[in-house]
């Protein structure tokens, strides 16, 4: 069998990468080579499975620590490189015991670990939402692709009417012992790849893998108030398990598109709104657009300055899993007219003359340096 690539190399991160770095790298690469994007491309499918396996280990601090110490030969894993076995607790065994057992073929040999039930890999799907869909909630359906147990061979990988046979090389253990000089050592059986069984007549429907790619539809109720990075988990809708193990999960991660006018921070909604010089100076009741497509009336007080912010209660985003709603922060921008006719200019000159007793900030600064 070809040697496995280093998991850090698979994800394109260094060994000091944070959990967030690993998560971002996995999402980016999984999206690029997802089988949905490359139908009938076996290389993309293999790459996708390789990414899932690397992410499964490096995203779990405990599994990552063991991988950093032992690499693909972690004694707590079956056969050096598959999914981690579920349903077993190795905490009662010291690391020294594990290595001793691996070297000398003790009670913790590969047979039990290899044949133990293993949970299937999780699937992540990025669901894009409009700004309004995330704010008010919606129901969305989408299609995704996953491996499923072959309906022809029922997952055995063998042609119907036949059964896999016990490997004659390792006698079904999946491991063989080799003479390492002064001690006996174990390694994965190359004849069966550690499975303990060989298939003479492969199922033509799945090529002997026992798995087939299938498209499925999922409908998700998106609650009001979700934001980018929030997710919903569908238990058991991921990849099928091995040796009777449970299926993995389907994780639907939300990605909210930006709005042309509004932006949000949590449940707070932000809106920039232009007002005229006259409205700012004299005050006015203005119509403020709301996210639902309506509007609310808000009073701008007399003498409002440029970039002043006002809070409009209850016009923000609904709080996730609660009935409370955030506020809207309204920032007004006073627009200075660019083109004036002579009559308008004369009116402003008269205004300036009537305000002659007031000195501008610039005039006060100029007087300070002239003294």
Rosetta blueprint (number, residue, H / E / L):
1 X L
2 X L
3 X L
4 X L
5 X L
6 X L
7 X H
8 X H
9 X H
10 X H
11 X H
12 X L
13 X L
14 X L
15 X L
16 X L
17 X L
18 X L
19 X H
20 X H
21 X H
22 X H
23 X H
24 X H
25 X H
26 X H
27 X H
28 X H
29 X H
30 X H
31 X H
32 X H
33 X L
34 X L
35 X L
36 X L
37 X L
38 X L
39 X L
40 X L
41 X L
42 X H
43 X H
44 X H
45 X H
46 X H
47 X H
48 X H
49 X H
50 X H
51 X H
52 X H
53 X H
54 X H
55 X H
56 X H
57 X H
58 X H
59 X L
60 X L
61 X H
62 X H
63 X H
64 X H
65 X H
66 X H
67 X H
68 X H
69 X H
70 X H
71 X H
72 X H
73 X H
74 X L
75 X L
76 X L
77 X L
78 X L
79 X L
80 X L
81 X L
82 X L
83 X L
84 X L
85 X E
86 X L
87 X L
88 X L
89 X L
90 X L
91 X L
92 X L
93 X L
94 X L
95 X H
96 X H
97 X H
98 X H
99 X H
100 X H
101 X H
102 X H
103 X H
104 X H
105 X L
106 X L
107 X L
108 X L
109 X L
110 X H
111 X H
112 X H
113 X H
114 X H
115 X L
116 X L
117 X L
118 X E
119 X L
120 X L
121 X L
122 X L
123 X E
124 X E
125 X E
126 X E
127 X E
128 X E
129 X E
130 X L
131 X H
132 X H
133 X H
134 X H
135 X H
136 X H
137 X L
138 X E
139 X E
140 X E
141 X E
142 X E
143 X E
144 X E
145 X E
146 X E
147 X E
148 X E
149 X E
150 X L
151 X L
152 X L
153 X L
154 X L
155 X L
156 X L
157 X L
158 X E
159 X L
160 X L
161 X L
162 X L
163 X L
164 X L
165 X E
166 X E
167 X L
168 X L
169 X L
170 X L
171 X L
172 X L
173 X L
174 X L
175 X E
176 X E
177 X E
178 X E
179 X E
180 X L
181 X L
182 X L
183 X L
184 X E
185 X E
186 X E
187 X E
188 X E
189 X L
190 X L
191 X L
192 X L
193 X L
194 X L
195 X L
196 X L
197 X E
198 X E
199 X L
200 X L
201 X L
202 X E
203 X L
204 X L
205 X L
206 X L
207 X L
208 X L
209 X L
210 X L
211 X E
212 X E
213 X E
214 X E
215 X E
216 X E
217 X E
218 X E
219 X E
220 X E
221 X E
222 X E
223 X L
224 X L
225 X L
226 X L
227 X L
228 X L
229 X L
230 X L
231 X E
232 X E
233 X E
234 X E
235 X L
236 X L
237 X L
238 X L
239 X L
240 X L
241 X L
242 X E
243 X L
244 X L
245 X L
246 X L
247 X L
248 X L
249 X L
250 X E
251 X E
252 X E
253 X E
254 X E
255 X E
256 X E
257 X L
258 X L
259 X L
260 X L
261 X L
262 X L
263 X E
264 X E
265 X E
266 X L
267 X L
268 X E
269 X E
270 X E
271 X E
272 X E
273 X E
274 X E
275 X E
276 X E
277 X H
278 X H
279 X H
280 X H
281 X H
282 X H
283 X L
284 X E
285 X E
286 X E
287 X E
288 X E
289 X E
290 X L
291 X L
292 X L
293 X L
294 X L
295 X E
296 X E
297 X E
298 X E
299 X E
300 X E
301 X L
302 X L
303 X L
304 X L
305 X L
306 X L
307 X L
308 X L
309 X E
310 X E
311 X E
312 X E
313 X L
314 X L
315 X L
316 X L
317 X L
318 X E
319 X L
320 X L
321 X L
322 X L
323 X L
324 X L
325 X E
326 X L
327 X L
328 X E
329 X E
330 X E
331 X E
332 X E
333 X E
334 X E
335 X E
336 X L
337 X L
338 X L
339 X L
340 X L
341 X L
342 X H
343 X H
344 X H
345 X H
346 X H
347 X H
348 X H
349 X H
350 X H
351 X H
352 X H
353 X H
354 X H
355 X L
356 X L
357 X L
358 X L
359 X L
360 X L
361 X H
362 X H
363 X H
364 X H
365 X H
366 X H
367 X H
368 X H
369 X H
370 X H
371 X L
